[in-house]
Amino acid sequence: MERALYGPGGFFLRPEGPAGHFRTSVHASPLFAGAVARLLVRSAEELGADEVAFVDVGAGRGELLTGVLAAVPPGLRVRPYGVERAARPEGLDPRITWTGRLPDGERGLLFANEWLDNVPVEVAQVDEAGAVRYVEVDGAGRERLGGVVAGPDAEWLERWWPLREPGARAEIGRPRDAAWAAAVASLAAGTAVAVDYAHLSAARPLFGTLTGFRAGREVPPVPDGTCDLTAHVALDACGAAGAAVAGPGRPGAGPSAPEPVTQREALRALGVSGERPSLALASTDPVGYVRALASAGEAAELTAPGGLGDFLWLVQRVG
């Protein structure tokens, strides 16, 4: 998975970038960047600062960074970072620092939209005898069961995703927990947000979620570099890992992990409602009505049940 996504010729290093294959909230509407900009303003207000960092983790080709910088109100100075393995896109705003590593010690907002689902993980499956084994795969996507899962991986499964029935599968989320904990720990103070396809312990999928995407279509997850390899995130486990590093030694931060909320709830709290404009506006301001109607349609897509609205947001305060 690591090699297929990020190795030489890997999927996320291809020239067309993620937007050439699938549509995220960032690509769906500028309303999403506007909501994130409002969240950045709130973070600045909480910090009592007129200059803050905005760290976009898994920045793609800089689409969210560009939208947020355009939406930030005058008077707030922003230090923008794009954290991404792909090369810096041509024509990107020169204010943006493009880097392969998390900046350390910044104060502000760290935002990771559809990043954790592409952090590579191992897959486990219960065999007919009841043993939990690693799933091995070759370059053509053919699978077989390998060695028995033991040690920290087995401990993670027992705590976060117990497997009991033959054929049951899970993605072992330890690498994602570690990645998110490192992201949270990189902030000196502010807010860290992860937005992703996700599930919680009360409703883990029986057979896991590993799949592939290419050119807008779901395809078998063949690790040959031609398609996205993605699996939903055990976001409560990530939250616990983030809380562990945000708490000790961080004044004002607590050790308990916050409960993730749906994107529908999060965006509505940031002013994206999807409500249709009043028909009375059509007679007094026809152009304004058409614009408001288009905006409502975009907001509805971002908050739709069964679609983007079901994404989960994990919001963790630091310092």
N, C-alpha and C positions, 0 to 999 in steps of 0.2 A: 504493500500500500504506500509506504514511504517512497519507494523508488518510482512507482507508477504515477504518483502525484507530483513529486518534487525532484526526482532524479533527472539526469540528462534526457531531454525530450519529454519530460513529465507533463501531465495534463495542465497543471496550473502555471507552467512556464511557457505554454504555447502563445503565439502572438495575439490570437483573438481574445484571450482572457476568459474569465468565467462568463461574462455577458454574452459571449458567442454561443453559449450552450444552455444557460438557464436564466430565469428571471427572478431576481431577488426583490425585496422591498425597496432597496435603493434604486433599482431600475424601474420599478413600477410607477413611482411618482416622486416629484420633488417635495411633496408634503412630508415624506419620511425624513429627509434631510432637515426640513424646517423644524420638525418635532425634536430631532436630535440637537439642533441648534438651541432650541428653548431649554433642553435639558442641560446643555453646556452653560447657558446663562444662569440657570438655577444653581449649578455647581459653583459658579463664580460668586454668586450672592451668598451661598452658604460659607464659602471660604473668605468672604470679605475682600475679594481681590478684583482688580480691574484688568489683570492679565492672567490667563490660565492656559494650560496645555490641552489640546485635543489629540488623543492618541487613537488612531483607527487601526485596529489589529486585524490582519487579513484584509488589507486595503484594496485588493483587486487591482484596478487600474486608476484608483483615486477618485472614483465617482462620488462616494459619500463625502470625502474631504472637500471636494470642489463645491458640492451642494451646501455643506455646512458653512463654509467660509462665505458663500454668497448670502446666506440667511442670517448670519450673526449681526446684531444691531451695531451701529456706530458707537464707539466709546469703549467697547470690550476688545482688548488686544488678545490675540490667540497665537499660541505657538503650536502649529499643526505638525503631526508626525504620521507618516504612512508606514506601518510595519508590514512588510510583505517580502516574500522570497523572489518574486519576479522582478525584473529590471524596472527602473524608473520609467514611467511612460513619457513619451515626448510631449512637450507643450504643457506639462503640469505646472501649476502655480509655483513660482520660485520660492514662495514663503514656506512651502512644505518640505520638511526633512524626510527623505525617503530612506528607509533603513531596514535591515534584516533582523534587527535586535530591538527589544523593548527598551525605550529610554528609561533611565533610572532616576528616581527621586523627583519626578514631576508632580505638580499640583493641578488638578483639573478633572477632566472626564476621559476615561478610557472606555472605548466602545468596540465590541467584537461582534460583528453581524455575520452570522453563518461562517464562523471560523472554527469552532470546536468540533463541528461535525466532520471536518476534514483533517483533524488531528488523527494520525494513524493509530489503530487499535488492533489487538488480537481478537479473534473470534473463538468462542468455546462452544462445544456441543456435548450433550449427554449420549454416551453409547448405549447399546442394548443391555449391557451389564450394569448400567447405572453410573459408570465412571465419567467424569467430566474431562474431556480431552480438547486440546487445541485443534482447530480446523486449519489444515494446510492447503495451499492452492498453488497451481503452477501458472505460467504465463498465459495459458489458454483458458484459465478459469476453472479447470478441473479440480475438484476438491477431494480430500481424504482426511480421515481422522488421524491425528498424530499423538504425541505424548500426553500423559495425564497432567492436568493443570495443578500446580502446587505452589507453595510459598505465598508471596504477596498477592499474586493474581488470584489464587484460591481464596485468600482472606477477603479480597475485594468482592469477589462474587458472593461469598457467604454473607457479607454485610449488606451489599447493595443490590445484588441480583441473583438470588439463590436459584440453582437449577436442580430439578428433581426428576422430571419425566424424560424417558428416552426420546431423543430427537429434539428436545428443547435447546435453544441456542441463546447466546448473549454476546454482546460486545464488551470486552473488559475495559472499563473506562479509566484505569489508573493513569495512562499518559495524558488524558484530557484533564483529570484532576490536577496533575502536576503542572500542566500548561496554564490552567486558569489560576492556580495558586501563584505561579510566577508572575502572571499579569497583574494580579491584585497587589502582590508584594512590591511591584515596581513603582507603584504610586506612593508618594509621601503623604498625600492627603487628597481627598476628592471622592469621586464616584466611579465604580467599575461596573460595566453592563455587558452581559453576554446575551445575545438573541439567537435562538436556534430552533430547529426541529428538535424536540426533546420529549422525554417521558420521566415520570416520577415513580417512586418505589411502589405506590399503590396500584400501578397499572403498567407494569413492564410488558412489552410484547413477548409472546411465547416463543417465537422463532427468530427474534432479533430483527434488525432493520437494514442490514447492509444491502446496498443496491448501487446501481450505476446510472449516470445520466450523460447523454450525448445529444447535442443539437436539439435540445428541448424535449427529448424523449427518454423515458426510463428504459434502461438496457441492463443485461446481466453484468454483474460487477467483475469484469475481466481486468486484471491488473497489468495491462499492456501499454498504458499511457494514453490511450485514445478516448477514455471516458473519465468522468468524475467518479470517484469512489467515496461514498458517504454513508454514514450511519447516524441515526438520531442519538442525542446526547442524554446521558443520565445526569440531568442538570442538578438534582438535589445532591448528588455526590460531589459535583464540582463546587456547589455552594458551601458544603461542609469544608472542603479543602481551602476555599477562599477565606472562609471565616477563621480558619486556624491560623492564617498568616496575617489577617487584618486585625485580629484581637490583641495578642500579646505585644506589649510595648507600644501600642498605638492608642494614645489617649482618645477617649470618646468612642472607640470601636468596641463592639461586644463580640463574644465568642460564638454566638448562635448564628446559624445561616438563615437568611431571609427566605420566605416562601416565594418561589417564582410566580409571576403573573402572566396572563396571556397578553399577546401583543394588542389585542382588542382593548383590554383594560388599560394597558400602558399608554397607548396612543390617545385614547379618549382623555386620559388625565393630562396629556400634553396638548390638548386642543384639536385633535383630529377625530371628528365625530361621524362623518359620513351622512349627516342629515341633509335632506334636500332643501334648497332655498324656497322661500315662500313664493307662490304663484303671483302674488301681488307685485313682486319685483319685476316680473316679466313685462308688465305694462308701464312701469315707471322707469326702468333701466334694463332694456332688453339685452344689451351687451353684457352688463353686469350679471344678469340672470344666467346667461349661457355660460359665463366663466364660473359662476358659483355652482352650476349644475355639473360642469366638467370636474370641478374640484371635489364635489360630493361623490361623484363616481369613482374617482381615484381613492378617496378616503374609504369608500365602501370596500374596494378591493383590498386595501391594506388591513382592514379590520374584519374581513368576511369570515364567519364560521366555516370550518371545513377547508379553509385556505390559509392565507397569510395571517389572518387574525388569530389562528391557533398556535402560532409560534409562541414560545415561552421566553420571557425576559427575566433574567436573574440580575438584580440590582444590589450591589454591595457598597456600603460606605466605608471609607478608609480615613482614619484620623478624625 
